[in-house]
Amino acid sequence: MDLGLKGRKAIVCAASKGLGKGCAMSLAREGAELLILARGRDALEATAAEIRGATGARVATLACDITTAEGRAAALGAMPEPDILVNNAGGPPAGDFRDWDEAAWHGAVNANMVTPIMLMRAVVDGMMARRFGRIVNITSTSVKAPIPHLGLSNGARAGLTGFVAGLARQVVHANVTINNLLPGPFDTDRLRSTFAALARKSGESEQELFEKRKQDNPAKRYGTAAEFGEFCAFLCSAQASYYTGQNVVLDGGAYPGTL
């Protein structure tokens, strides 16, 4: 199926690896022109070269900290009229809420709530004027089923979810959709760093925790960045114009709810 994305311009945040990279690769395969962002220049350039080689797409890079006003200004200066925005940021650290001071909370809320809101604020009116816009926020299944050791993420991402629920319904009439993708366990650096932190507290090895979590999943495996990217690309497609304000769980069936 042609997703109708040829020639569309897309900004993908935190795209040098993991789920962001998967989204960038899938959008490039559909013919989108990319601006990919990350803090680390070397990994970002390597990813851009890989995407160009695999797809032939035009891929620009910008090494910046998207959680700062300066980083956001630089990104929007490099691609001022995006048709697609994929919001993504590394999740805050795992731990016990007693260990997090006010600064830790401000950091989590800034990265995982305020930053995507500021980016949406910057691009949504232009998308509406051009009568096409697709915004995908990569959040977490923790907004549906809070994860005890990820309290910073639970709080910050839930705030973003509430905001999107209102905004999405204000802009869809102009063919601008906003949806959230909620990853469960995907085999990424983020997952492994979380297991490393848990291993230090539990006494179990990181590999033991990794294997146990995999077997606990109904799919008996972890998700891949590539399959996550394909779902993101569909949400950005011309065909997805009637789908907005939704929280799409991708977790191999781990979330036990009916709704």
C-alpha positions in Angstrom: 0.0 0.0 0.0 1.3 3.4 -0.9 1.0 5.5 2.2 1.0 8.8 0.3 4.2 10.1 2.0 6.4 10.7 -1.0 7.9 14.2 -0.8 6.5 14.8 2.7 8.9 16.5 5.2 9.5 14.8 8.5 11.3 15.7 11.7 12.1 12.7 13.8 13.5 13.3 17.3 16.0 11.0 19.1 16.5 9.2 15.8 20.1 8.0 16.0 19.1 4.6 17.5 16.2 2.6 19.0 12.6 3.4 18.2 13.3 6.8 16.8 15.7 5.2 14.2 13.0 2.6 13.4 10.5 5.4 12.7 13.0 7.3 10.5 13.8 4.3 8.5 10.2 3.4 7.8 9.3 7.0 6.8 12.3 7.2 4.5 11.2 4.0 2.8 7.9 5.6 2.1 9.6 8.5 0.3 9.6 11.1 3.1 12.4 13.7 3.3 13.9 13.5 6.8 15.5 15.7 9.4 16.8 13.5 12.2 17.9 14.8 15.5 19.9 13.4 18.4 22.5 14.7 20.8 25.4 12.5 19.7 26.8 13.6 16.3 28.7 10.4 15.4 25.8 8.0 16.0 23.4 10.4 14.2 25.6 10.6 11.1 26.1 6.9 11.0 22.3 6.4 11.1 21.8 9.0 8.4 24.2 7.2 6.2 22.5 3.9 6.9 19.1 5.2 6.0 20.3 6.9 2.8 22.0 3.7 1.7 18.9 1.6 2.4 16.3 3.9 1.0 17.8 6.6 -1.2 15.9 9.2 0.8 17.1 12.7 1.5 18.3 12.7 5.2 19.5 15.8 6.9 21.0 15.7 10.4 21.2 18.1 13.4 23.0 17.3 16.6 21.1 19.2 19.3 19.4 18.9 22.6 15.7 19.1 21.7 14.8 19.6 25.3 16.2 23.1 25.2 14.6 26.2 23.5 17.9 26.6 21.5 17.7 23.0 20.3 14.1 23.3 19.2 14.8 26.6 17.4 17.7 25.0 15.5 15.5 22.1 14.5 12.7 24.3 13.2 15.2 26.5 11.5 16.6 23.5 9.6 13.0 22.3 8.6 10.6 25.1 9.2 7.5 23.6 7.6 7.4 19.9 8.5 4.4 17.7 7.4 5.3 15.1 10.0 6.6 15.4 13.5 7.7 12.4 15.6 8.3 13.4 19.2 10.7 11.2 21.1 13.0 11.6 24.0 15.0 9.3 26.2 12.9 8.3 29.3 13.9 9.4 32.7 15.8 7.0 35.0 14.2 4.2 36.9 14.3 4.2 40.7 12.3 4.9 43.9 10.3 8.2 44.2 12.1 8.9 47.4 15.3 9.4 45.5 14.0 12.0 43.1 14.3 15.7 44.1 12.5 18.6 42.6 15.2 19.0 39.9 14.6 15.4 38.8 10.9 16.0 38.3 11.5 19.2 36.4 13.9 17.4 34.1 11.4 14.6 33.4 8.5 16.9 32.8 10.6 19.1 30.5 11.8 16.2 28.4 8.7 14.1 28.2 5.9 16.6 28.4 6.9 20.2 27.8 9.3 19.6 24.9 6.8 17.7 22.7 4.1 20.3 23.6 6.4 23.2 22.5 7.2 21.4 19.3 3.6 20.8 18.5 2.8 24.5 19.3 5.5 25.5 16.8 4.3 23.4 13.9 0.5 22.7 14.2 -0.7 26.0 12.7 1.4 25.6 9.6 0.2 22.0 9.2 -3.4 23.2 9.5 -2.8 26.0 6.9 -1.3 23.4 4.5 -4.1 20.9 5.2 -1.8 18.1 6.1 -0.1 17.2 9.4 0.8 14.0 11.2 2.2 14.1 14.8 3.2 11.0 16.6 4.4 11.1 20.2 6.3 8.1 21.4 5.3 7.6 25.0 5.0 4.4 27.0 2.5 1.8 28.1 3.1 3.3 31.6 0.3 5.8 30.8 -2.1 2.8 30.7 -0.6 0.7 33.4 1.9 2.6 35.6 5.3 0.9 36.2 6.3 1.2 39.8 10.0 1.8 39.2 9.4 4.3 36.4 7.5 7.0 38.4 9.1 9.9 36.7 8.0 8.5 33.3 4.5 7.6 34.6 3.9 11.2 35.7 5.4 13.2 32.8 4.0 11.0 30.1 0.5 11.0 31.6 0.6 14.8 31.5 1.4 14.8 27.8 -1.3 12.2 27.1 -3.9 14.5 28.8 -2.8 17.5 26.7 -2.9 15.6 23.4 -6.4 14.3 24.1 -7.6 17.9 24.0 -5.5 19.3 21.2 -6.0 16.4 18.8 -9.7 17.1 18.6 -9.2 20.8 17.8 -7.1 20.3 14.7 -8.3 17.1 13.0 -10.8 19.1 10.9 -7.8 20.5 9.0 -6.4 17.0 8.3 -3.9 17.2 11.2 -3.8 14.1 13.4 -2.0 13.6 16.7 -1.6 10.2 18.2 0.5 8.5 20.8 2.4 5.3 20.3 2.9 3.4 23.6 5.8 0.9 23.4 5.9 -1.9 25.8 9.1 -4.0 25.9 11.3 -3.4 22.9 14.9 -4.6 22.6 16.5 -1.2 22.9 19.3 0.4 24.9 16.6 2.0 27.1 15.3 -1.4 28.0 18.7 -2.8 28.8 19.7 0.2 30.9 16.5 -0.2 32.9 17.4 -3.9 33.6 20.9 -2.8 34.6 19.5 -0.4 37.2 17.1 -3.1 38.5 19.8 -5.7 38.7 21.9 -3.5 40.9 19.0 -3.4 43.4 17.6 -6.9 43.2 20.8 -8.9 43.1 19.7 -10.8 40.0 21.8 -10.5 36.9 20.8 -8.2 34.0 20.5 -11.2 31.7 18.3 -13.1 34.1 15.9 -10.1 34.3 16.0 -9.7 30.5 15.1 -13.3 29.9 12.4 -13.4 32.6 10.7 -10.3 31.1 10.7 -11.9 27.7 9.1 -15.1 28.9 6.5 -13.1 30.8 5.3 -11.5 27.6 2.5 -13.3 25.7 4.5 -13.0 22.5 7.5 -14.6 24.2 9.8 -12.0 22.6 10.6 -8.4 22.6 9.5 -6.0 19.9 11.8 -4.7 17.2 12.5 -1.1 16.3 11.7 -2.0 12.7 8.1 -3.1 13.4 7.6 -0.1 15.6 8.6 2.1 12.8 6.2 0.6 10.4 3.3 1.3 12.7 4.5 4.9 13.0 4.6 5.3 9.2 1.0 4.1 8.9 -0.1 6.7 11.5 1.6 9.3 9.4 -0.1 8.1 6.2 -2.7 9.8 4.1 -5.0 6.9 4.9 -4.9 7.6 8.7 -6.7 11.0 8.4 -9.7 9.8 10.5 -7.6 8.4 13.3 -6.6 10.9 16.0 -6.3 11.4 19.7 -5.5 7.7 20.3 -3.1 5.8 22.5 -1.9 2.9 20.5 -0.3 0.1 22.7 2.4 -2.0 21.0 3.5 -4.5 23.6 3.0 -8.1 22.3 -0.2 -8.3 24.4 1.4 -7.6 27.8 -1.2 -4.9 28.8 -3.9 -7.0 30.4 -6.8 -4.6 29.9 -9.9 -5.2 27.8 -10.1 -1.5 26.7 
